[in-house]
Amino acid sequence: NVTLNVGENNLINVNENINADFTALKHGIYRYIPVTYKAVANNTGITMSENKRITITNIKVLNENGTAVQFTKNRQNDFLVLKIGDPNQQVSGMQYYTISYNYDIGKDIWKGNDYLYYNIIGNGWNVNIDNVTFKINMPKSFNQKDIKFSAGTYGSEDGSAVNFTTSEIG
């Protein structure tokens, strides 16, 4: 379950609740968070493309009791990799992790318009993911016809597997 709180300054507060069922002893999980992407915007017939660098701050990992979980982080190509779990202790069965961080996508490349791109699940999972839910809280009203989601392998533009609703608050 992922909640994104999007700020007008393009800073996204991310909160991920992950339920992992370990059928064998493991130390924990890896979370690969993209820190670069290619942003493409079309403004009145002019296509702009820019490699965007992401800044990630205030990373916290907690268990179901709200206790801090040990993790290390390193950069691997276009990803920040969180290695979550105690290297001296193995776990099995259901494990619950809450990962929170600030994800700064920087300035919009399309002047006069807002552009949000975020990979809700991320890459690097070597397990099946049975179910994903998400909620995105935007800082202000927007044209709901402009929303596009996709699911599948990298580069997919197929949104048929994504069910979503929108609502105006306040």
PERAHU-V689712 format. One line per field, one symbol per residue. phi: phi as a letter, one per 30 degrees, with the letter a starting at -180 (. if undefined). A space follows every 50 residues. Layout:
phi->???
This chain:
phi->.bbccccdciccdcbccccccdcbdbdlbcbccdbbaccbbcchicccba dcccccbhdbbbcdciddcdabbacbhcbccccckddcbcbbidbcbccb acccdiddcceibcbbbadddicidcbdcdabbabbccdadadddddbbb bkdejdcdcddccbbbbcci
